[in-house]
């Protein structure tokens, strides 16, 4: 069944563009990391899905504000400042090194002077942006497909988020992992947070998280998923969580999470309903196993 809002996405076809775009978004993300005020769990660093693409939202810069937006409809990176100045860069095939230099030049035209650490993170190939002349693909049609999936997914994620009364993350895009995510919190601290400082901050409290990842090779251990997936995990993982019945999703011991192939959602009679059911069922599996106050955290008037 064909759903325009949930188009097919083949990793084999779009991976060259994906790997390039991943690094381009990291350039914008690192600028936000440098400029945005601190927010717990690194939420100040994320991008947001917009009607035209992905945006940093407003970032303070001296006595002004700056917004960077990847416009996947007109295929341009737009920089706009609060004193109504703007500049743009066409999104087209180019090396990461060229993109990085053009972004800095674009910002210089707006009198924005900023330095970032020019090395990608959460990828196997950490060639600095300034030296990367390997990743240089940009397929407009594939990017437009990806954007439509982000929009449809963000809508379902927002419905799921609205059913929860407790602390919840925004629906946001992590440029490190190149995934869209939303996270619920029990309110209790994680008794055994990860030792690495970045992960310790991210998982300082008990969470159940859901997301969409285009697939590919994960840098830790070289593990690979050959197509896009929706995922669900709990940190710390409670006993019994991995044994829940949430078909057609399966639990991946390698990744420590449930995975629902995007292809299954794309082919479903009601893709949004299938995704929401996956989110609700995996949340309940994790919450029950961990002893969360499910009734107390449920919104009395879900929509």
Rosetta silent file (secondary structure, phi, psi, omega in degrees, C-alpha in Angstrom):
SEQUENCE: XXXXXXXXXXXXXXXXXXXXXXXXXXXXXXXXXXXXXXXXXXXXXXXXXXXXXXXXXXXXXXXXXXXXXXXXXXXXXXXXXXXXXXXXXXXXXXXXXXXXXXXXXXXXXXXXXXXXXXXXXXXXXXXXXXXXXXXXXXXXXXXXXXXXXXXXXXXXXXXXXXXXXXXXXXXXXXXXXXXXXXXXXXXXXXXXXXXXXXXXXXXXXXXXXXXXXXXXXXXXXXXXXXXXXXXXXXXXXXXXXXXXXXXXXXXXXXXXXXXXXXXXXXXXXXXXXXXXXXXXXXXXXXXXXXXXXXXXXXXXXXX
SCORE:     score description
SCORE:     0.000 S_00000001
   1 L     0.000  136.228 -176.254    0.000    0.000    0.000 S_00000001
   2 L   -97.528  128.917  176.863    1.344    3.426   -0.956 S_00000001
   3 L  -127.037  109.436 -178.151    1.313    6.285    1.557 S_00000001
   4 H   -54.829  -32.292 -178.929    2.823    9.560    0.277 S_00000001
   5 H   -77.861  -12.280  179.902    3.579   10.643    3.858 S_00000001
   6 H  -129.634   68.041 -175.038    5.497    7.392    4.495 S_00000001
   7 L   -71.007  161.454  174.044    7.580    6.870    1.326 S_00000001
   8 L   -65.312  146.077  178.083    9.942    3.985    0.706 S_00000001
   9 L  -140.697  110.260 -178.346   13.520    4.616    1.821 S_00000001
  10 L   -99.197  118.648  178.857   16.273    2.294    0.629 S_00000001
  11 H   -59.822  -38.694 -179.157   19.523    2.511    2.562 S_00000001
  12 H   -60.696  -34.622 -178.179   21.378    1.036   -0.411 S_00000001
  13 H   -81.088  -36.804 -170.260   20.134    3.864   -2.626 S_00000001
  14 H  -109.517    1.572 -176.533   20.543    6.826   -0.335 S_00000001
  15 H   -58.217  -40.448  176.969   23.475    5.886    1.933 S_00000001
  16 H   -58.343  -42.656  176.816   26.032    8.068    0.062 S_00000001
  17 H   -66.565  -42.953  179.393   23.745   11.093    0.516 S_00000001
  18 H   -56.989  -47.683 -178.022   22.960   10.049    4.094 S_00000001
  19 H   -65.339  -34.515  177.245   26.642    9.841    5.060 S_00000001
  20 H   -71.839  -48.851 -178.592   27.302   13.267    3.568 S_00000001
  21 H   -62.668  -34.718  176.755   24.215   14.897    5.081 S_00000001
  22 H   -55.635  -46.505 -178.983   25.043   13.384    8.466 S_00000001
  23 H   -71.434  -35.153  176.459   28.305   15.303    8.526 S_00000001
  24 H   -62.816  -42.570  179.690   26.691   18.502    7.233 S_00000001
  25 H   -67.136  -27.493  177.514   24.165   18.438   10.064 S_00000001
  26 H   -68.347  -31.821  175.505   27.015   17.926   12.516 S_00000001
  27 H   -60.703  -49.495  178.485   28.536   21.220   11.375 S_00000001
  28 H   -64.652  -40.211 -179.464   25.283   23.021   12.253 S_00000001
  29 H   -64.552  -37.775  179.114   24.901   20.978   15.426 S_00000001
  30 H   -70.089  -30.004  173.811   28.363   21.856   16.659 S_00000001
  31 H   -65.044  -41.956  177.837   27.587   25.526   16.078 S_00000001
  32 H   -66.378  -39.292  176.372   24.515   25.108   18.281 S_00000001
  33 H   -56.378  -37.875 -178.363   26.587   23.246   20.865 S_00000001
  34 H   -75.567  -34.507 -170.609   28.870   26.269   21.006 S_00000001
  35 H   -98.793  -35.065 -170.172   26.160   28.944   21.160 S_00000001
  36 L   -75.853  142.558  175.874   23.080   27.583   22.939 S_00000001
  37 L   -61.742  149.326 -177.485   22.697   27.843   26.734 S_00000001
  38 L   -59.710  141.765  172.936   23.128   24.573   28.595 S_00000001
  39 L  -141.826  140.620 -175.206   20.122   22.298   29.026 S_00000001
  40 H   -54.460  151.009  178.501   20.069   18.970   30.845 S_00000001
  41 H    63.878   19.598  179.277   20.694   15.739   28.896 S_00000001
  42 H    68.359   20.482 -176.980   22.331   17.767   26.072 S_00000001
  43 H   -67.212  -19.056  179.872   18.922   18.889   24.831 S_00000001
  44 H   -71.054  -13.239 -173.517   20.322   22.332   24.004 S_00000001
  45 H   -95.410  -10.522 -168.576   22.365   20.830   21.171 S_00000001
  46 L   -79.865  163.793  172.472   19.640   19.117   19.153 S_00000001
  47 E   -99.613  163.640  179.442   17.947   20.077   15.902 S_00000001
  48 E  -123.174  145.417  175.393   14.180   20.239   15.383 S_00000001
  49 E   -74.857  132.754  177.134   12.035   19.020   12.502 S_00000001
  50 E  -124.781  170.168 -178.085   10.381   21.904   10.649 S_00000001
  51 L   -61.385  -23.687  179.861    7.949   22.074    7.755 S_00000001
  52 L  -108.034   -5.760  178.169   10.867   22.745    5.429 S_00000001
  53 E   162.795 -122.723  178.106   13.580   20.568    6.968 S_00000001
  54 E  -128.219  137.840 -176.283   15.745   20.652   10.097 S_00000001
  55 E  -134.581  150.685  174.002   16.484   23.757   12.143 S_00000001
  56 L   -78.343  -17.525 -165.362   18.674   24.800   15.034 S_00000001
  57 L    65.059 -177.598 -173.597   15.977   27.246   16.208 S_00000001
  58 L   -71.528  131.413  177.808   17.224   30.582   17.561 S_00000001
  59 E  -119.966  129.694  179.502   20.746   30.587   19.027 S_00000001
  60 E   -68.909  135.278  174.705   22.102   33.601   20.940 S_00000001
  61 E  -139.375  106.507 -176.991   25.148   35.261   19.405 S_00000001
  62 L    53.497 -120.476 -178.731   26.435   38.354   21.209 S_00000001
  63 L   -98.480   16.238 -179.639   23.573   40.872   21.044 S_00000001
  64 E  -129.279  179.538  172.180   21.749   38.994   18.269 S_00000001
  65 E  -127.075  148.885 -178.348   20.240   35.591   17.553 S_00000001
  66 E  -127.023  137.969  173.622   21.095   33.228   14.721 S_00000001
  67 E  -125.980  133.300  173.726   19.050   30.403   13.169 S_00000001
  68 E  -113.047  130.915 -178.585   20.361   27.806   10.744 S_00000001
  69 E  -131.831  125.143  169.213   17.833   25.804    8.726 S_00000001
  70 E   -82.400  104.882 -179.906   18.381   22.937    6.333 S_00000001
  71 E   -88.933  103.014 -177.669   15.593   23.637    3.855 S_00000001
  72 L   -87.861    1.507  174.172   14.935   20.277    2.201 S_00000001
  73 L   -91.112  -49.503  177.702   12.131   21.716    0.055 S_00000001
  74 L   -93.690   -4.557  177.171   14.167   24.431   -1.684 S_00000001
  75 L    56.987   68.352  178.010   17.444   22.561   -0.998 S_00000001
  76 E  -155.248  152.246  169.984   19.413   25.277    0.689 S_00000001
  77 E   -99.003  121.787 -175.368   20.989   25.992    4.052 S_00000001
  78 E  -111.405  129.712  172.396   19.599   29.283    5.313 S_00000001
  79 E  -109.391  128.928 -179.558   21.190   31.462    7.984 S_00000001
  80 E  -135.133  137.821 -179.522   18.987   34.183    9.454 S_00000001
  81 E  -114.219  160.950 -175.328   19.743   36.680   12.220 S_00000001
  82 L   -70.205  -12.052  173.069   17.465   38.640   14.510 S_00000001
  83 L   -94.539   24.821  172.691   18.488   41.921   12.858 S_00000001
  84 L    61.300   43.053  172.226   16.806   40.629    9.680 S_00000001
  85 L  -114.205  145.373 -178.894   19.913   39.650    7.767 S_00000001
  86 E  -145.933  158.045  175.794   20.114   36.386    5.895 S_00000001
  87 E  -151.090  158.139 -178.749   22.386   34.335    3.692 S_00000001
  88 E  -145.525  159.672 -178.269   22.040   30.958    2.084 S_00000001
  89 E  -132.642  123.272  178.793   24.041   28.114    0.647 S_00000001
  90 E   -62.141  137.959  172.985   22.653   25.752   -2.020 S_00000001
  91 L   -91.582  112.286 -175.272   22.448   22.123   -0.961 S_00000001
  92 L  -155.964  169.162  179.525   23.971   20.204   -3.826 S_00000001
  93 L   -55.638  121.794  176.028   26.717   17.621   -4.338 S_00000001
  94 L  -163.244  156.679  179.909   29.881   18.927   -2.658 S_00000001
  95 L   -71.260  158.432  175.808   32.537   17.594   -0.329 S_00000001
  96 H   -61.143  -38.483  179.134   32.242   17.983    3.403 S_00000001
  97 H   -60.302  -44.033  179.142   35.402   20.111    3.304 S_00000001
  98 H   -67.635  -41.515  178.515   33.821   22.511    0.808 S_00000001
  99 H   -59.020  -46.124 -178.438   30.546   22.612    2.735 S_00000001
 100 H   -59.461  -46.012 -179.153   32.368   23.437    5.960 S_00000001
 101 H   -66.981  -37.319 -179.624   34.303   26.303    4.382 S_00000001
 102 H   -69.902  -34.705  176.373   31.201   27.681    2.666 S_00000001
 103 H   -64.495  -45.596  178.962   29.239   27.643    5.918 S_00000001
 104 H   -61.856  -39.912  179.378   31.968   29.618    7.687 S_00000001
 105 H   -66.783  -39.627  178.004   32.096   32.083    4.781 S_00000001
 106 H   -61.793  -43.781  179.429   28.304   32.449    4.834 S_00000001
 107 H   -67.345  -35.655  178.667   28.350   33.211    8.547 S_00000001
 108 H   -61.797  -34.638  178.169   31.199   35.687    8.068 S_00000001
 109 H   -65.301  -23.713  177.762   28.981   37.652    5.665 S_00000001
 110 L   -96.768    9.158 -179.050   26.533   37.985    8.551 S_00000001
 111 L    61.510   39.958  173.516   29.359   39.027   10.918 S_00000001
 112 L  -110.956  115.222 -177.138   29.125   35.781   12.863 S_00000001
 113 L  -113.837  114.815 -175.832   32.557   34.580   13.885 S_00000001
 114 L  -146.456  145.754  176.347   32.636   31.156   15.514 S_00000001
 115 L  -118.393  138.241  176.284   35.036   28.263   15.926 S_00000001
 116 L  -129.460  163.891  173.669   34.006   24.638   16.406 S_00000001
 117 L   -77.311  110.097 -169.208   35.860   21.360   16.816 S_00000001
 118 L   -84.673   47.513 -178.744   35.809   20.204   13.158 S_00000001
 119 L  -128.084  126.283  179.977   35.706   16.462   13.781 S_00000001
 120 L   -67.946  154.213  179.922   32.556   14.351   13.340 S_00000001
 121 L  -121.466  160.640  176.656   31.305   12.252   16.243 S_00000001
 122 L    57.322   32.035  174.436   29.414    8.951   16.512 S_00000001
 123 L  -134.208  153.672 -179.135   30.689    7.830   13.103 S_00000001
 124 L   -70.984  -39.142 -179.930   33.288    5.229   12.191 S_00000001
 125 L   -95.285  105.650 -176.386   35.163    7.562    9.815 S_00000001
 126 L  -101.018   32.037  174.135   36.224   10.583   11.863 S_00000001
 127 L   -55.908  128.644 -179.837   38.069   12.419    9.108 S_00000001
 128 L   -56.265  149.155  178.433   37.930   16.124   10.060 S_00000001
 129 H   -53.131  -38.400 -175.888   35.466   18.264    8.133 S_00000001
 130 H   -67.086  -17.517 -175.774   38.365   20.292    6.783 S_00000001
 131 H  -115.694   -5.660 -172.327   39.908   17.200    5.155 S_00000001
 132 L   -81.863  103.668  176.570   36.886   15.146    4.120 S_00000001
 133 L  -116.433   18.652  177.835   36.740   15.006    0.332 S_00000001
 134 L   -94.296  -49.021 -178.305   35.198   11.536    0.228 S_00000001
 135 L   -83.190  113.308 -172.501   31.625   12.274    1.293 S_00000001
 136 L  -151.611   25.126 -175.628   30.174   14.492   -1.425 S_00000001
 137 L  -100.967  148.076  173.007   26.728   13.165   -2.432 S_00000001
 138 L  -155.740  102.056  179.046   23.366   14.926   -2.383 S_00000001
 139 L  -100.457  109.406 -175.404   20.352   13.290   -4.020 S_00000001
 140 H   -56.209  -45.508 -176.555   17.397   15.701   -3.805 S_00000001
 141 H   -62.276  -40.955  179.470   14.728   13.041   -4.207 S_00000001
 142 H   -67.837  -38.627  177.683   16.172   10.886   -1.417 S_00000001
 143 H   -65.109  -39.596  178.215   16.464   13.871    0.926 S_00000001
 144 H   -64.749  -38.191  175.847   12.846   14.801    0.236 S_00000001
 145 H   -61.714  -47.583  179.912   11.775   11.242    1.086 S_00000001
 146 H   -59.032  -42.244 -179.744   13.735   11.403    4.331 S_00000001
 147 H   -63.397  -42.032  179.086   12.149   14.745    5.214 S_00000001
 148 H   -62.901  -38.631  177.387    8.618   13.413    4.672 S_00000001
 149 H   -64.692  -42.269  177.707    9.399   10.478    6.957 S_00000001
 150 H   -60.154  -43.917 -179.622   10.727   12.857    9.632 S_00000001
 151 H   -62.533  -47.118 -178.753    7.561   14.953    9.447 S_00000001
 152 H   -65.681  -40.862  179.518    5.251   11.934    9.707 S_00000001
 153 H   -66.401  -44.094 -179.720    7.308   10.372   12.485 S_00000001
 154 H   -59.991  -35.096  178.912    7.503   13.614   14.467 S_00000001
 155 H   -64.110  -45.315  179.238    3.707   13.862   14.348 S_00000001
 156 H   -67.626  -41.344  178.535    3.276   10.386   15.858 S_00000001
 157 H   -59.549  -38.383 -179.828    6.030   11.015   18.400 S_00000001
 158 H   -66.205  -37.965  176.406    4.241   14.186   19.498 S_00000001
 159 H   -62.660  -46.950  178.250    0.996   12.260   20.068 S_00000001
 160 H   -58.740  -45.117  179.922    2.882    9.709   22.171 S_00000001
 161 H   -61.591  -38.658 -177.015    4.579   12.491   24.136 S_00000001
 162 H   -69.589  -13.102  179.387    1.246   14.202   24.804 S_00000001
 163 L   -87.221    2.733 -172.159   -0.129   11.115   26.550 S_00000001
 164 E  -117.957  131.264 -179.206    2.474   11.394   29.306 S_00000001
 165 L   -90.304  -19.619 -176.595    2.267   13.646   32.374 S_00000001
 166 L   -79.769 -172.798  177.330    5.819   13.171   33.595 S_00000001
 167 L   -64.203  132.271  179.287    9.040   14.716   32.399 S_00000001
 168 E  -141.678  146.576  176.836    9.523   14.127   28.688 S_00000001
 169 L   -73.071  162.751  165.312   12.056   15.315   26.152 S_00000001
 170 L   -63.593  167.180  166.689   11.069   17.359   23.137 S_00000001
 171 L   -82.503  108.334 -170.988   10.723   15.481   19.877 S_00000001
 172 E  -140.709  162.272 -173.866   14.193   16.282   18.620 S_00000001
 173 E  -107.809  119.966  178.638   16.884   15.271   16.151 S_00000001
 174 E   -90.787  111.211 -177.861   20.283   14.148   17.435 S_00000001
 175 L   -71.429  -17.421  175.802   22.884   15.067   14.823 S_00000001
 176 L   -67.717  -55.722 -179.820   25.453   12.768   16.446 S_00000001
 177 L   -88.302  -10.677 -177.847   23.496    9.582   15.833 S_00000001
 178 L    61.194   47.730  179.984   21.365   11.083   13.035 S_00000001
 179 E  -133.712  149.403  174.930   18.174    9.926   14.738 S_00000001
 180 E   -95.506  133.679 -171.897   14.855   11.477   15.722 S_00000001
 181 E  -145.270  158.015  170.178   13.917   10.683   19.324 S_00000001
 182 E  -145.341  140.227 -170.446   11.540   11.304   22.205 S_00000001
 183 E  -132.924  135.516  174.933   12.178   10.149   25.779 S_00000001
 184 E  -105.381  147.862 -177.716   10.022    9.609   28.873 S_00000001
 185 E  -120.558  140.475  177.125   11.385    9.782   32.434 S_00000001
 186 E   -77.088  -25.024 -173.540   10.182    7.941   35.542 S_00000001
 187 E   101.362   -7.270  179.885   11.429   10.704   37.818 S_00000001
 188 E  -100.928  148.016  176.194   13.953    8.431   39.505 S_00000001
 189 E   -70.632  148.930  174.258   17.712    8.696   39.182 S_00000001
 190 L   -73.123  118.397 -177.722   19.583    6.016   37.281 S_00000001
 191 L   -69.355  -17.728 -179.367   21.348    3.981   40.001 S_00000001
 192 L  -140.533   69.985 -179.466   24.159    3.000   37.620 S_00000001
 193 L   -65.849  155.870  179.451   24.693    5.689   34.953 S_00000001
 194 L   -60.105  150.393 -177.544   27.277    5.061   32.219 S_00000001
 195 L   -73.569  -30.689 -178.128   30.837    6.080   33.147 S_00000001
 196 L   -64.800  134.467 -174.013   31.517    8.216   30.039 S_00000001
 197 H   -55.691  -42.576 -178.430   30.751   11.887   30.834 S_00000001
 198 H   -65.166  -46.106 -179.180   28.511   12.501   27.790 S_00000001
 199 H   -71.280  -31.456  178.020   26.464    9.353   28.366 S_00000001
 200 H   -62.330  -40.184  177.570   26.380    9.931   32.130 S_00000001
 201 H   -69.910  -40.506 -178.334   24.614   13.249   31.540 S_00000001
 202 H   -64.954  -36.944 -175.319   22.282   11.751   28.923 S_00000001
 203 L  -118.751   44.893  178.167   21.241    8.859   31.171 S_00000001
 204 L   -71.059  -20.299 -178.893   21.409   10.398   34.622 S_00000001
 205 E  -129.444  163.526  177.132   17.802    9.277   35.226 S_00000001
 206 E   -63.946  134.992 -178.891   15.642    6.289   34.326 S_00000001
 207 E  -140.482  155.927  163.845   14.288    6.592   30.795 S_00000001
 208 E  -127.379  120.685 -170.556   12.274    4.820   28.152 S_00000001
 209 E  -122.544  146.682  176.572   13.177    6.199   24.762 S_00000001
 210 E  -128.359  150.990 -179.871   11.837    5.827   21.230 S_00000001
 211 E  -163.269  174.558  174.267   13.356    6.917   17.966 S_00000001
 212 E  -124.253  128.414 -179.520   13.798    6.621   14.230 S_00000001
 213 E  -130.183  132.239 -178.156   17.222    5.796   12.770 S_00000001
 214 L   -69.093   -4.493 -179.824   17.967    5.460    9.031 S_00000001
 215 L    90.347 -168.245 -177.752   20.192    2.471    9.711 S_00000001
 216 E   111.660 -156.169 -177.345   23.764    1.883    8.589 S_00000001
 217 E  -100.676  123.558  176.664   26.899    1.096   10.552 S_00000001
 218 L   -83.671  133.785 -171.932   27.030    1.966   14.232 S_00000001
 219 L   -65.788  -25.123 -178.958   30.538    3.125   15.206 S_00000001
 220 L   -84.683  110.341  177.497   30.687    1.052   18.391 S_00000001
 221 L    80.923   -0.755  178.529   31.672   -2.473   17.423 S_00000001
 222 L    67.304   20.054 -179.781   30.926   -1.950   13.732 S_00000001
 223 L   -68.457  145.710 -174.223   27.392   -3.297   14.119 S_00000001
 224 E  -132.288  141.275  171.028   25.190   -2.720   11.093 S_00000001
 225 E  -121.479  126.790 -168.529   21.484   -2.462   10.348 S_00000001
 226 L   -86.789    3.430  174.470   20.730   -2.629    6.642 S_00000001
 227 L  -156.195  169.256 -178.175   17.592   -0.497    6.613 S_00000001
 228 L   -64.588  147.014 -179.275   15.803    2.203    8.539 S_00000001
 229 E  -141.918  154.110  162.609   14.233    1.224   11.870 S_00000001
 230 E   -96.356  144.531 -176.431   12.142    2.561   14.698 S_00000001
 231 E  -131.621  161.800  175.765   13.635    1.667   18.069 S_00000001
 232 E  -148.515  133.826  176.938   12.697    1.471   21.742 S_00000001
 233 E  -148.916  162.287  177.273   14.931    0.960   24.762 S_00000001
 234 E  -125.087  137.355  176.670   14.965    1.409   28.525 S_00000001
 235 E  -131.266  123.176   -8.787   17.909    2.640   30.625 S_00000001
 236 L   -69.848  148.666 -177.771   18.672    0.961   32.888 S_00000001
 237 L   -70.835  121.832 -178.914   17.060   -2.023   31.215 S_00000001
 238 L   -79.633  154.665  177.406   14.744   -3.718   33.733 S_00000001
 239 L   -59.125  136.351  176.845   14.518   -7.519   34.019 S_00000001
 240 L    92.235  -14.068 -176.712   11.953   -8.975   31.664 S_00000001
 241 H   -60.309  -43.761 -174.477   11.851   -6.014   29.266 S_00000001
 242 H   -73.233   -7.097 -178.493   13.465   -7.890   26.394 S_00000001
 243 H   -98.913    4.009 -178.239   10.962  -10.739   26.704 S_00000001
 244 L   -69.131  154.923  178.502    7.861   -8.653   25.956 S_00000001
 245 L   -97.633  104.907 -178.578    5.661   -9.510   22.977 S_00000001
 246 L  -132.603   43.229  179.348    5.651   -6.485   20.645 S_00000001
 247 L   -55.920  144.085    7.747    5.371   -8.118   17.197 S_00000001
 248 L   -87.480   11.124  177.722    6.313   -7.309   14.477 S_00000001
 249 L   -73.284  155.838  176.311    9.178   -5.682   16.365 S_00000001
 250 E  -131.124  150.807  178.019   12.081   -7.821   17.585 S_00000001
 251 E   -86.571  128.313  176.885   14.558   -7.291   20.398 S_00000001
 252 E  -100.566  111.873  177.849   18.171   -6.868   19.268 S_00000001
 253 L   -66.209  -30.170  179.738   20.601   -8.068   21.910 S_00000001
 254 L   -64.110  -38.438 -177.550   23.444   -6.434   19.968 S_00000001
 255 L  -100.306  -14.761 -178.871   21.851   -2.980   20.295 S_00000001
 256 L    69.675   38.323 -177.509   19.888   -3.539   23.519 S_00000001
 257 E  -158.111  159.174  172.030   16.628   -2.302   22.018 S_00000001
 258 E   -79.964  143.979  178.143   13.497   -3.289   20.169 S_00000001
 259 E  -128.829  128.614  174.252   13.544   -2.593   16.444 S_00000001
 260 E  -112.974  115.018 -178.352   10.566   -2.159   14.157 S_00000001
 261 E   -58.510  134.992  176.130   11.621   -2.058   10.492 S_00000001
 262 H   -59.082  -33.463 -178.982   10.556    1.137    8.764 S_00000001
 263 H   -57.104  -39.026  179.358    9.608   -1.034    5.808 S_00000001
 264 H   -64.063  -39.299  178.068    6.850   -2.677    7.911 S_00000001
 265 H   -68.476  -44.807  178.444    5.412    0.739    8.779 S_00000001
 266 H   -56.135  -37.372 -176.050    5.682    1.919    5.174 S_00000001
 267 H   -90.289   -5.350 -176.709    3.742   -1.151    4.009 S_00000001
 268 L   -71.503  154.319  176.414    1.093   -1.077    6.762 S_00000001
 269 L   -64.171  -35.753  178.493   -2.539   -0.193    6.062 S_00000001
 270 L  -132.991   86.579 -175.213   -2.262    2.500    8.771 S_00000001
 271 H   -56.890  -43.868 -177.906    1.415    3.403    9.286 S_00000001
 272 H   -62.835  -40.627  179.935    0.799    5.954   12.053 S_00000001
 273 H   -65.069  -41.267  178.601   -1.345    3.502   14.029 S_00000001
 274 H   -62.801  -44.011 -179.366    1.302    0.768   13.751 S_00000001
 275 H   -65.301  -44.227 -179.444    4.043    3.109   14.940 S_00000001
 276 H   -64.208  -38.013  177.508    1.989    4.460   17.838 S_00000001
 277 H   -64.102  -40.091  176.319    1.087    0.918   18.914 S_00000001
 278 H   -60.326  -44.553 -178.747    4.787    0.003   18.859 S_00000001
 279 H   -65.392  -45.531 -177.669    5.622    2.997   21.037 S_00000001
 280 H   -67.294  -41.935 -177.397    2.816    2.390   23.527 S_00000001
 281 H   -69.019  -39.503  178.716    3.437   -1.353   23.835 S_00000001
 282 H   -72.963  -33.763  174.607    7.196   -1.028   24.346 S_00000001
 283 H   -61.411  -48.928 -178.393    6.671    1.811   26.820 S_00000001
 284 H   -62.727  -37.618  178.136    4.253   -0.306   28.857 S_00000001
 285 H   -61.501  -44.761  179.752    6.639   -3.272   28.717 S_00000001
 286 H   -70.909  -42.330 -177.124    9.466   -1.156   30.098 S_00000001
 287 H   -66.020  -41.370  178.905    7.369    0.776   32.604 S_00000001
 288 H   -66.983  -42.400 -179.139    5.778   -2.352   34.068 S_00000001
 289 H   -64.010  -34.370 -176.696    9.100   -4.167   34.295 S_00000001
 290 H   -93.322   -3.315  177.698   10.723   -1.187   36.046 S_00000001
 291 L    74.418   35.298  175.620    7.787   -0.448   38.347 S_00000001
 292 L   -71.116  156.966  175.890    6.895    3.009   37.040 S_00000001
 293 L   -81.044   79.437 -172.024    3.728    4.710   38.285 S_00000001
 294 H   -60.782  -46.780 -178.940    1.916    4.082   35.012 S_00000001
 295 H   -65.922  -40.366 -178.323   -1.491    5.402   36.094 S_00000001
 296 H   -69.876  -23.777 -179.009   -0.022    8.462   37.778 S_00000001
 297 H   -97.389   -1.110 -179.596    2.038    9.352   34.722 S_00000001
 298 E   -87.092  131.918  176.642   -0.783    8.872   32.215 S_00000001
 299 L   -67.211  134.553 -176.022   -2.482   12.011   30.925 S_00000001
 300 L   -68.502  -18.324 -178.096   -6.186   11.858   31.849 S_00000001
 301 L  -131.005   69.545 -179.181   -7.298   13.085   28.433 S_00000001
 302 L   -68.532  150.254  177.250   -5.093   11.496   25.768 S_00000001
 303 L  -118.079    0.000    0.000   -5.693   12.436   22.152 S_00000001
